[in-house]
Amino acid sequence: MTLLATIWWISVTLVTVPLVTLAGLIVRRHYQGRVERRLQERKKALMLLAMIYLEAPVDDRRIKEICGNFDLNVLHKVAAGLVEGRRRKPQLRRDLRLLRDIVQDLLGSVRGGTRERLVDLLRTTAAREICLADLRHRRVETRINAIETLALVPDPEIIEALRRMLDDREPDVRLAAARNLVSLGPNLTVDDLVGKLDIGATIRSRMLREIFRIFASYNTGELIRLLENDPPDLVTALSIYALGTAQDYSAVAVITRHARSASIDVRAEAMRAFAAIGHPDAEPAVLQGLRDDAWEVRTEAAICAGRIPLPRAVHLLRERLDDIEWWPRFRAAEALRTIGGEGRTALETARMGVGRSASIADMILAEESAAA
Amino acid sequence: MSVFSSLSTDALPSYVAATAWWASVVILGTGAMQNLLAMLQLGLAFNVLRRWRLVPNAVRAWRQLSDTSLPISLLVPAYNEDATVVANVRSMLALHYPRFEIIVINDGSNDATLQTLIENYDLRPTVRVYEEEVPHQPIKAVYGSPNFPNLIVVDKENGGKADALNAGINMSRLPMFCVVDADSILEADSLLRAVQPFSEDPDRVIAVGGTIRIANGSTVHGGRVVSVGLPNTLLPLFQIVEYLRAFLIARLAWSEFNALMLISGAFGIFKRNAVLAAGGYSHGTVGEDMEIILKLHRYMRERGEDYVIRFVPDPVCWTEAPERLGMLGSQRKRWQRGALESFFKHIRMLFNPRFGVVGLIGFPYVLLFDVIGPPIEVLGYFLIPVSWYFGFLSPEFFAAYLALTFAWGITISVGALLLEEMELKRIPKARHVVLLGFIAVLENFGYRQINNLWRVVGYWQFLRGSKEWGRMTRAGFQQARTRE
């Protein structure tokens, strides 16, 4: 074929292929649109059924009044818990998936008895079986969705299935499994968390903070032991953060040790944890933090000094009013205002002077007056 | 057969023939390179979108993303926006996000922007401690609202968008800030979706851009796009396809390599400390959105920092596209000037291996598409037909090449539409897809060429040192009828 003919053929192919593909997608869209509309109608009906279920025991007559000729098959099976995994018809299976999605979405906006009843609805349907099967689905979001649903109706088999998901190749799936497992109680050790999540290497997500926070709400002991063994910096920072949120006083000693870490993140996290715990034993470490080389640490130390509060930190906070960096300066002024008494006097004195400290003291006092 | 004919060139001086030959080679070669690169980007973008995990609805977005989202300041620079600013601030106040503050910066407006805000939100003068970490024009007053504690309005002297953003950054006290145009509408969960990369990789991600879409033809009610539609006029339709191509192909593809060179000024999220470290927005530029990204790349790479700048395709910000040729032309000339300003300001990154993919991929891409591309293409509009007319170029090849160029253009535009339809499905009606498919073909015959002409004019304005921003008169979003 000549060069010219090749160019022409390439041109024709270039135009034809995307246009034909687009035409195919439009046809698919047209077909899917109808399917989607039917699905939405079905979803609305199921939503109504879920609402009726929430209100009272299922009553065929009442449902017929509201739903007209809606197929009662689903609700009967839902209510009686008669659905068995292997004998489902495709339509029923689809309805149950829809019902599961509806319940999941509703769960975000209800509490108390209504929530319990919705969870019961999941439990009495075959949602459990569907979700257990979905844990092997090729789509990541389906696997995550299944994990979240299963966590609502836990039993030993489900816990075991969720534990297996910690070995999933997809980091987001592992995170979802870990988050739900820790939410369900002491199902994991800290070694599981650190090892399975491969913290710092493949996973750096902020979700780790949430997982560690929940973990610490019932097991600070393991985190303290972990910190005693000097884990990697990211794990250390996460553990310190979690211990801070748990406000466990017994963690102050080990956090104090890490407040001298070489890592700025760890030192700053230690200051944040001290602020959250609010224990005066943290005072030496906080005072040291106020003199830290890193402005991030000085900032957190200033916040901490104001929050505990530490009147003995006033002189150092006063020095920080002249800090070369803005954030330590601003937070020190805020801390002095919060400490009150001596702190306030220090602010008033600084305001009379010149330079950075006078400027920040003046602004913070003016802001306070404006807010009053 | 021979591409370049030698039949008639004998009649002309040899240097004319040689120049014409070389010019044709450069023009055709540049076009081929642009098209090949765009095809490569299309493939990359498809690959990224295929793997992209869309959060299906707002309820799930909240459930899955809200726990890990960092607090954020929305910076809204406003200059003469009294017609739209109240509704748009209202829509921002209703965003689904765990913790955010809105800082509206009135950049010395001549109209009633400030007064309208004061009246509608019951604003009162307040004091807010801030440090001028990045320079800006003096602040005249700061206002707060007792009813909306997370709304702050800063009234400052006029200094341009970059200046207003610097003032907003100084005022902000949260770790991240999001730049939103005062005339744009954010979807309720767009912030949640857009900060996802920051949550996934909090230490390395320093900036994230979201998708901008055109709201002409869509219906807006209470600061929300309630029904997505298409405009009735051709010009905004062309721009819809153009935006799809720009956001879904180029940005997505380069984002994969951390070589993203632009985050739209209408919707971008930044880590505050990173922007401050890089020196904030530069004054006296009309392309502040591109310049800040280049500045961040340069700052980070010069210091050997490990960082990421990302583009996420699903969070959407709606904007109104110009409907008149004059206004569109003025906007495109300004964009061209902005691109050139940013390029030449940071030219030392070009082909410089020290700047990694940015110097070796991102910058050469800007060179090809924004710097040499437009003038060469426009030159081609004249020179190629002339070459054909004088017989330098074989007529058969001329026709074939023309067909190939248009075919490539159509493939790329339709390709963007395919990506949208396959992976995102945000165009609600099948007939809209059909219409946009037709537009994707049509835009290659006239619209693309006039765009290039505007860009060449923008080039000329840049060379003359023009800093004009130009006036954009908006028709306003199409409002939904409400029952009284």
Interface residues (C-beta under 8 A of the other chain):
Chain A: T2 L3 L4 I7 W8 I10 S11 V12 L14 V15 V17 P18 L19 T21 L22 L25 I26 R29 H30 G33 Q104 D105 G108 S109 V140 E141 I144 E148 D172 R204 S205 R206 M207 R209 E210 W326 R329 F330 A333 I360 M363 I364 A366 E367 S369 A370 A371
Chain B: M1 V3 R53 L54 V55 P56 N57 V59 R60 W62 R63 Q64 D67 T68 L70 P125 T126 V127 R128 V129 Y130 E131 E133 F198 S199 E200 D201 P202 D203 R204 E396 F397 A400 Y401 A403 L404 F406 A407 W408 I410 T411 V414 G415 L417 L418 E421 M422 A430 V433 V434 G437 V441
